[in-house]
Amino acid sequence: MSATVLSKESATQASLNLVEGHQGKQALNDVLVAYRANRRQGNAHTKSRAEVSGSGSKLWNQKGTGNARMGSKRSPIWSGGGVVFGPKTRDWSKKTTKNVRKLAFRTALTARIVDGGISTIPSFAISDGKTKSFVSAVEALSTAKKTLIVGSFDELTFRSARNVQTVQLISAEEVNAEHLLLYPQVLVIADALPILARRTAV
């Protein structure tokens, strides 16, 4: 089994709708920023002097004690006091429209096809479910350090790929623009092309 580089002509024959020129660059940037922002938890939180526990009464008289004036034990300069300008719980998520995500996917797909980073393979399956067999099969198809394989897979094939950090298996329905740009080599199983064609249809 060998991989065949997917050219623009082959992509057109497979009904993949590609973009022309510099179309979609802004959409691709917006979608990538949104994907990464949506993965941020934003749950780091520190308490200000208004939130920490402690009395609000004045610790000692303003004058006459010889000590510096002090109004509250919750002051940031005291141990156990509030934190100044610390992180607060925040929702970092960004929204993008369906049409923008679709355009970004088409743009990333076009870019990878133009630079020769996408190849097609007839099928891909590991019958014995062993990691060693999986690595050998991938090395026979790709020389890249990181490889993305797009298509449908059985349980044994997924099991054989679990411990291989440099290769990811993903379905044609789930692959997105970030996946296409993250992996220098993308292998697309033949039966996944109609699904990609449907996802890129205008």
Protein Blocks (a to p, Z undefined) as FASTA:
>chain_A
ZZddddfklmmmnopacdehjehklmmmmmmmmmmmmmpnolaccddfklmgcdfbdfbd
fbhnlpacdfbfkbfkbghiacehiacdddfbdcddfklmmmmmmmmmmmmmmnopaccd
fbdcdfkopaklmmmmmmmmpccfbdcdeddddfklmmmmmmmmkbccddfklpcfklmm
mpmbdcddfklmmmmmmmmpZZ
